[in-house]
């Protein structure tokens, strides 16, 4: 009886195992892993588009006119939609790549961070709000890279709620509206959920790191 471990050849090398087709004598079929997806795909294209839209959005937001702010909102909204689509497409169509794993969170943070920093620079948003959210987002990105070779931490419902609240709150500050109470309420909720989900993500990252050591 062979003492080789499952998935390992008898000489100890980890090679694809050979299996004969049922009822067929002769050459053996070798099982192979599916080919890796190309870096050039629709999901990564949406991620790159989001990065391109960031300076466009910031430019029009800094211009400050009513029309400029409306254009800035359109750019921000479009970039936010790509954030929702690229990850979903990558998972459903098997388009997950190392480039996407790195570029997607960078694009997310670039969009959110640039929006918050620009709004604070213009005096529309308190700097402490921007600092809290940006520090949390950078910390989570660092944790994602810390565990990237051990697995991917799936987005939680809290994380999705955080993203939605941030997008709505930032949009309310971008649009030329007189709705201070609504803006502050939604942004306050976004800050609270951002902090809570940051703590949760940290705990899950530590558990994943320990589980695969």
HELIX and SHEET records of a PDB file:
HELIX    1   1 UNK A   42  UNK A   63  1                                  22    
HELIX    2   2 UNK A   66  UNK A   92  1                                  27    
HELIX    3   3 UNK A   98  UNK A  121  1                                  24    
HELIX    4   4 UNK A  127  UNK A  147  1                                  21    
HELIX    5   5 UNK A  157  UNK A  174  1                                  18    
HELIX    6   6 UNK A  180  UNK A  211  1                                  32    
SHEET    1   A 2 UNK A  18  UNK A  19  0                                        
SHEET    2   A 2 UNK A  29  UNK A  30 -1                                        
END                                                                             
